[in-house]
Structures are given as structure tokens and as C-alpha cells.
């Protein structure tokens, strides 16, 4: 509750953060977007690889639904759609992510994308255990983030199909 570190080992060592990146993506989406806005999926999803929620171009979901797909299923396609909705492009969203990191005092954190996978040029999101703990504490203070984060199952109906997502977070099982 206090944020006080009780024990640490190499807490400021920079490491690849992979899908924990999505904590920042979700947080920005919640704070900057309108959760009820309907987003039409564009061809930006073709740039996604790795884990996905398998949305399709032309499909319509609310921002809230995309955040659930992002957090419960680690949807890289959702992360790119969120970034495009919030900032107009992946690059502008990454700028916002790094601005947030700076404002939160995350000194060992650098983002290159909203999903956490390595970029084609070899750049990858990095952070430290201390910074990720600080980010997660801040995110958990947001009631919307907390509600999404703890959800075990979520169902959404789009203009194309119905999805039923279960949370990949094994701690919740």
C-alpha cells in the first residue's frame, strides 16, 4: 500500500519486459481515451505478430473491449489498434508511453512499441523490476484498470462475431 520496497536484488537492472508493456498501454488508453468509443479496426493489425485476439479489419469494438482483449489475452493486435486510436499512430503512442514513463519517474524504462515484442531493427522495450513495480502500483490505483486486471472471463459481441476471453494470468486461476 505504501510503495515501500521491503527487499530488492538488482532492482534497477534493465531487462526486456515483453508483455508487461501492456500495463502502460492499458493505463494510457484508460486515462486518455473514452472507454465507450467504438473503434473500427484498420489494417494496422496486419503489423501484429505473436499473441492476438484475432480481430479483423472493419470489425467494430469499444475501446473498453480492446483493453479487455489486450489485458486478458495479451492481444498484440489490440495494442496496435489502441495506439492508433489514442495517438493516430504507433510512433506517436510510443512517444506518449515514454512521456508517461518519464512523468512517473521510471528512470530505467524505454518503450519502442505498445505490445512488448522486439522490433525488426532489434530495439525492444526495457525496464527494471523497480520501475515495473512502480508502474503497476500506479496502475492498480486506477479502479478501471484494477477491474479489467482482475477479470477472469469477458465476453464481447462485435459487428462480426462474439468473443469469449479468459484471462491468461495463472495467478487468477
C-alpha positions as CSV (number, residue, x, y, z in Angstrom):
1,X,0.0,0.0,0.0
2,X,2.8,2.4,0.8
3,X,5.1,1.6,-2.2
4,X,8.0,1.0,0.2
5,X,10.4,-1.6,-1.1
6,X,10.9,-4.3,1.6
7,X,13.6,-6.3,-0.3
8,X,15.3,-6.0,-3.6
9,X,18.0,-7.5,-5.7
10,X,19.3,-5.9,-8.9
11,X,16.1,-3.9,-8.9
12,X,17.4,-1.3,-11.3
13,X,18.9,-3.7,-13.8
14,X,17.3,-3.1,-17.3
15,X,15.7,-6.2,-18.7
16,X,13.3,-7.0,-21.6
17,X,9.8,-6.5,-20.3
18,X,7.7,-8.2,-23.1
19,X,4.0,-8.2,-22.4
20,X,4.2,-6.4,-19.1
21,X,4.5,-3.4,-21.6
22,X,0.7,-3.8,-21.9
23,X,0.2,-2.3,-18.4
24,X,1.4,1.0,-19.8
25,X,-0.7,0.6,-22.9
26,X,-3.8,-0.1,-21.0
27,X,-3.2,2.6,-18.5
28,X,-2.8,5.3,-21.2
29,X,-5.9,4.0,-23.0
30,X,-7.9,4.3,-19.8
31,X,-6.7,7.7,-18.9
32,X,-6.6,9.3,-22.4
33,X,-9.5,7.6,-24.2
34,X,-13.2,7.3,-23.9
35,X,-14.0,3.7,-23.0
36,X,-17.3,3.7,-24.8
37,X,-15.9,5.0,-28.1
38,X,-16.4,2.5,-30.9
39,X,-13.2,1.8,-32.9
40,X,-13.3,0.4,-36.4
41,X,-10.3,-1.9,-36.8
42,X,-7.9,-0.9,-39.5
43,X,-5.1,-2.7,-41.4
44,X,-2.6,-1.8,-38.7
45,X,-3.4,-5.2,-37.2
46,X,-1.5,-6.8,-40.1
47,X,1.7,-5.5,-38.4
48,X,0.9,-7.5,-35.3
49,X,2.5,-10.9,-34.6
50,X,2.7,-13.1,-31.6
51,X,-0.3,-13.4,-29.3
52,X,-3.6,-11.9,-30.6
53,X,-7.3,-11.7,-30.1
54,X,-7.8,-12.2,-33.8
55,X,-9.8,-9.1,-34.6
56,X,-10.5,-8.3,-38.3
57,X,-10.2,-5.2,-40.4
58,X,-13.6,-3.5,-40.4
59,X,-14.7,-5.0,-37.1
60,X,-16.0,-2.6,-34.5
61,X,-15.2,-2.8,-30.8
62,X,-15.3,-0.3,-28.0
63,X,-12.0,0.9,-26.5
64,X,-13.0,-0.9,-23.3
65,X,-13.4,-4.2,-25.2
66,X,-10.0,-3.7,-26.8
67,X,-8.4,-3.1,-23.4
68,X,-10.0,-6.4,-22.1
69,X,-8.5,-8.2,-25.1
70,X,-5.2,-6.5,-24.5
71,X,-5.0,-7.5,-20.8
72,X,-6.8,-10.8,-20.7
73,X,-5.4,-12.4,-23.9
74,X,-2.2,-10.2,-24.4
75,X,-3.6,-9.2,-27.8
76,X,-0.8,-7.5,-29.8
77,X,-3.4,-6.7,-32.5
78,X,-5.4,-4.9,-29.8
79,X,-2.4,-3.0,-28.7
80,X,-1.8,-1.6,-32.1
81,X,-5.4,-0.7,-32.6
82,X,-5.4,1.1,-29.2
83,X,-2.3,3.0,-30.1
84,X,-3.7,4.1,-33.4
85,X,-7.0,5.2,-31.7
86,X,-5.3,7.2,-28.9
87,X,-2.5,8.9,-30.8
88,X,-3.1,8.4,-34.5
89,X,0.0,6.2,-35.0
90,X,2.1,3.7,-33.2
91,X,5.0,6.1,-33.2
92,X,3.0,8.9,-31.5
93,X,1.7,6.4,-28.9
94,X,5.2,5.3,-28.1
95,X,6.2,8.9,-27.6
96,X,3.3,9.2,-25.1
97,X,4.4,6.0,-23.4
98,X,7.9,7.3,-22.8
99,X,6.4,10.7,-21.7
100,X,4.3,8.8,-19.1
101,X,7.3,6.8,-18.0
102,X,9.3,10.0,-17.5
103,X,6.4,11.7,-15.6
104,X,6.1,8.6,-13.3
105,X,9.9,8.7,-12.6
106,X,10.6,5.4,-14.4
107,X,14.3,6.1,-14.9
108,X,15.2,2.7,-16.3
109,X,12.3,2.4,-18.8
110,X,12.3,2.8,-22.6
111,X,9.4,1.8,-24.9
112,X,9.6,1.2,-28.6
113,X,6.1,-0.3,-29.1
114,X,2.8,-0.8,-27.3
115,X,2.9,-4.6,-27.2
116,X,6.4,-5.6,-25.9
117,X,7.8,-7.7,-28.7
118,X,11.2,-6.9,-30.3
119,X,11.1,-4.6,-33.3
120,X,12.5,-5.5,-36.7
121,X,15.5,-3.3,-36.0
122,X,16.3,-5.1,-32.8
123,X,15.1,-2.5,-30.4
124,X,12.9,-3.8,-27.6
125,X,11.1,-2.4,-24.6
126,X,13.2,-2.5,-21.5
127,X,12.7,-1.6,-17.9
128,X,13.7,-2.6,-14.4
129,X,11.9,-4.6,-11.7
130,X,11.7,-1.4,-9.6
131,X,10.2,0.7,-12.5
132,X,7.7,-2.1,-13.3
133,X,6.6,-2.3,-9.7
134,X,6.2,1.4,-9.5
135,X,4.2,1.4,-12.8
136,X,2.0,-1.5,-11.6
137,X,1.3,0.2,-8.2
138,X,0.3,3.4,-10.1
139,X,-1.9,1.4,-12.5
140,X,-3.6,-0.5,-9.6
141,X,-4.7,2.8,-8.1
142,X,-7.0,3.2,-11.1
143,X,-10.3,1.5,-10.5
144,X,-11.0,0.7,-14.2
145,X,-7.5,-0.8,-14.6
146,X,-8.0,-2.8,-11.4
147,X,-11.4,-4.2,-12.6
148,X,-10.0,-5.2,-16.0
149,X,-6.8,-6.7,-14.5
150,X,-8.8,-9.0,-12.1
151,X,-11.4,-10.2,-14.6
152,X,-11.3,-13.9,-15.2
153,X,-13.6,-14.0,-18.2
154,X,-15.0,-11.4,-20.6
155,X,-17.5,-11.8,-23.5
156,X,-18.0,-9.2,-26.2
157,X,-20.2,-9.1,-29.3
158,X,-18.9,-7.1,-32.3
159,X,-20.5,-6.4,-35.7
160,X,-18.7,-9.6,-36.9
161,X,-18.7,-12.2,-34.2
162,X,-18.7,-12.9,-30.4
163,X,-15.6,-13.4,-28.4
164,X,-15.2,-15.0,-25.0
165,X,-11.8,-14.4,-23.5
166,X,-10.4,-16.0,-20.4
167,X,-7.5,-14.3,-18.5
168,X,-4.1,-15.9,-19.3
169,X,-2.9,-14.7,-15.8
170,X,-2.4,-18.0,-14.0
171,X,-2.4,-16.3,-10.6
172,X,-6.1,-15.6,-11.0
173,X,-6.8,-19.3,-11.6
